[in-house]
Amino acid sequence: MILLTGATGSIGRHLVRRLADRGAEFRALVRDEAKGRALGCAYAVGDFDDPASLTAAFAGVDRLFLGGPGALPVDGEQPMVRQLTAAIGAAAAAGVERVVKVSVWHASPDSLLAQGAHGVLDRRLAAALPGGWTLLQPSGFLQNLLAPGAFTPDGRLVGRYGGAPVSHIDTRDIAECAEVLLTGPPRPGESFVLTGPQALTDRELADRVAHALHRPVDLLPLAPDEVAAALTAQGAPPAFTADLAALLREVAAGSLAEVTTAVPDLLGRPARPVDAFLADHLPALRTAADHP
Ligand SMILES: NC(=O)c1ccc[n+]([C@@H]2O[C@H](COP(=O)([O-])OP(=O)(O)OC[C@H]3O[C@@H](n4cnc5c(N)ncnc54)[C@H](OP(=O)(O)O)[C@@H]3O)[C@@H](O)[C@H]2O)c1
C-alpha cells in the first residue's frame, strides 16, 4: 500500500493518475472529503497539523510519497518543518519501508526558505528511516509560470534570475520519476537532481511563451533586491526576504543552470521540453499571461 501526501498538489495530482492507470494499490491523504472525492481514488482524510489523523491514514502503508506544501515562514519558523516531521514520525511508527520525498535542489538547513526547511527535513527522514529514503531534488517548476505573479497585469513575464539560464522542470516528469521510485526496485539513500532537458534564461523563456501565445511577450527583469523589497512591502518578514534575495543571487550566478541526466536515466526518455509544457497548458497559460 502506497500513501501519497500532497496528492492534490502540482506533483501529487499527476502521480495519482499514474498510479491509478497502472492499477497500483494506493491511497491519497487529503485534508477534506470533497478533495478526496474529486481525486477519484481511495483516500484518507488527515492533516499534517493533526498527528492523530496521520496514524489512521498510515495504517497498513509500506511505501510513502512525501509531498507537501511549499514553504512560507510564520513568526520566523517554517510550519512545513513541523508538519512534515509529523508525517515522518507517523511513517516510522507505521513501519513504512520506502519513502520518496520531494525536496529541492541545493537544500541546506541554514535558510528560512524551502531550501532550509527541506535541509532539516531530509536529515530527519534519513535519521528516522536510515535504509528507506530516496530524495527528489527538482529544479524550478515550469508550472510556476501558471501561478499568480508570474506575469504583470500588462502581460509581461516577470524575470527574477538575471541573465542566468535555469533548467526548469515539468512537474509531470517529477511525478513519473516518483512513480518509478515507488513501484520499481528500491533506490535507498539516493538523491536525484531532476531538471528539464535544457536551461533557458528569462528572456529565452519569454520568447518561448511568445511563440506559444502568438503574441510578443516582454520581460520585466527584477533584481534580487527589488523582489525582496516588494515582498517586504507586502508584509513578508525581512529575514525571509533577505534569504530570498540571497537565493536569487545564487540562481543569477548559475546555481540552477545545470541539466542533469536523472530524468532520462529514470524514465528511459528525455525530460519534457518547455515547448511541450506550454502547448499542453495553453488555456491556463493564456489565463496567467493575458488575465493575471
Ligand atoms: N515550486 C517550485 O519551483 C519548487 C521547486 C523545487 C521544490 N519544490 C517543492 O515542491 C513541493 C511542492 O510544492 P508545490 O508548490 O508544488 O505544492 P502544492 O502544489 O501547493 O501542493 C501542496 C500540497 O500539500 C498539501 N497540504 C498543504 N498543507 C497541508 C497540511 N497541513 N496537511 C496535509 N496536506 C497539506 C496540499 O493539500 P490541499 O489541497 O489540501 O491544500 C497540496 O496537496 C514543496 O515541498 C516545495 O518546496 C518546489
The ligand as a MOL file (V3000), in Angstrom:
LIG
                    3D

  0  0  0     0  0            999 V3000
M  V30 BEGIN CTAB
M  V30 COUNTS 48 52 0 0 0
M  V30 BEGIN ATOM
M  V30 1 N 7.7190 25.4220 -6.9210 0
M  V30 2 C 8.9710 25.1010 -7.2340 0
M  V30 3 O 9.5710 25.6190 -8.1870 0
M  V30 4 C 9.6640 24.0330 -6.4080 0
M  V30 5 C 10.9500 23.6460 -6.7830 0
M  V30 6 C 11.5710 22.6220 -6.0600 0
M  V30 7 C 10.9170 22.0190 -4.9940 0
M  V30 8 N 9.6670 22.4430 -4.6380 0 CHG=1
M  V30 9 C 8.9890 21.7510 -3.5220 0
M  V30 10 O 7.8930 21.0270 -4.0500 0
M  V30 11 C 6.9280 20.8020 -3.0150 0
M  V30 12 C 5.5410 21.0200 -3.5620 0
M  V30 13 O 5.4000 22.3800 -3.7900 0
M  V30 14 P 4.1400 22.9090 -4.5740 0
M  V30 15 O 4.2240 24.3900 -4.5850 0
M  V30 16 O 4.0310 22.1990 -5.8620 0 CHG=-1
M  V30 17 O 2.9670 22.4710 -3.6240 0
M  V30 18 P 1.4250 22.4790 -3.9470 0
M  V30 19 O 1.1580 22.2030 -5.3620 0
M  V30 20 O 0.8820 23.7670 -3.3830 0
M  V30 21 O 0.8830 21.2660 -3.0790 0
M  V30 22 C 0.8910 21.2860 -1.6840 0
M  V30 23 C 0.1650 20.0380 -1.1940 0
M  V30 24 O 0.3200 19.9260 0.2190 0
M  V30 25 C -0.9840 19.7320 0.7990 0
M  V30 26 N -1.0200 20.3080 2.1400 0
M  V30 27 C -0.8610 21.6090 2.4660 0
M  V30 28 N -0.9770 21.7620 3.8030 0
M  V30 29 C -1.2450 20.5240 4.3190 0
M  V30 30 C -1.4900 20.0320 5.6300 0
M  V30 31 N -1.4790 20.8480 6.7040 0
M  V30 32 N -1.7240 18.7050 5.7790 0
M  V30 33 C -1.7510 17.8640 4.7120 0
M  V30 34 N -1.5230 18.2740 3.4400 0
M  V30 35 C -1.2830 19.5840 3.2480 0
M  V30 36 C -1.9200 20.4440 -0.1550 0
M  V30 37 O -3.2480 19.9680 0.0520 0
M  V30 38 P -4.5530 20.9190 -0.1060 0
M  V30 39 O -5.0970 20.6250 -1.4740 0
M  V30 40 O -5.4810 20.4970 0.9720 0
M  V30 41 O -4.1200 22.3420 0.0470 0
M  V30 42 C -1.3310 20.0390 -1.5010 0
M  V30 43 O -1.7200 18.7340 -1.8700 0
M  V30 44 C 7.3300 21.7060 -1.8610 0
M  V30 45 O 7.9350 20.9230 -0.8580 0
M  V30 46 C 8.3560 22.6560 -2.4790 0
M  V30 47 O 9.3020 23.1100 -1.5410 0
M  V30 48 C 9.0210 23.4250 -5.3260 0
M  V30 END ATOM
M  V30 BEGIN BOND
M  V30 1 1 1 2
M  V30 2 2 2 3
M  V30 3 1 2 4
M  V30 4 1 4 5
M  V30 5 2 4 48
M  V30 6 2 5 6
M  V30 7 1 6 7
M  V30 8 2 7 8
M  V30 9 1 8 9
M  V30 10 1 8 48
M  V30 11 1 9 10
M  V30 12 1 9 46
M  V30 13 1 10 11
M  V30 14 1 11 12
M  V30 15 1 11 44
M  V30 16 1 12 13
M  V30 17 1 13 14
M  V30 18 2 14 15
M  V30 19 1 14 16
M  V30 20 1 14 17
M  V30 21 1 17 18
M  V30 22 2 18 19
M  V30 23 1 18 20
M  V30 24 1 18 21
M  V30 25 1 21 22
M  V30 26 1 22 23
M  V30 27 1 23 24
M  V30 28 1 23 42
M  V30 29 1 24 25
M  V30 30 1 25 26
M  V30 31 1 25 36
M  V30 32 1 26 27
M  V30 33 1 26 35
M  V30 34 2 27 28
M  V30 35 1 28 29
M  V30 36 1 29 30
M  V30 37 2 29 35
M  V30 38 1 30 31
M  V30 39 2 30 32
M  V30 40 1 32 33
M  V30 41 2 33 34
M  V30 42 1 34 35
M  V30 43 1 36 37
M  V30 44 1 36 42
M  V30 45 1 37 38
M  V30 46 2 38 39
M  V30 47 1 38 40
M  V30 48 1 38 41
M  V30 49 1 42 43
M  V30 50 1 44 45
M  V30 51 1 44 46
M  V30 52 1 46 47
M  V30 END BOND
M  V30 END CTAB
M  END
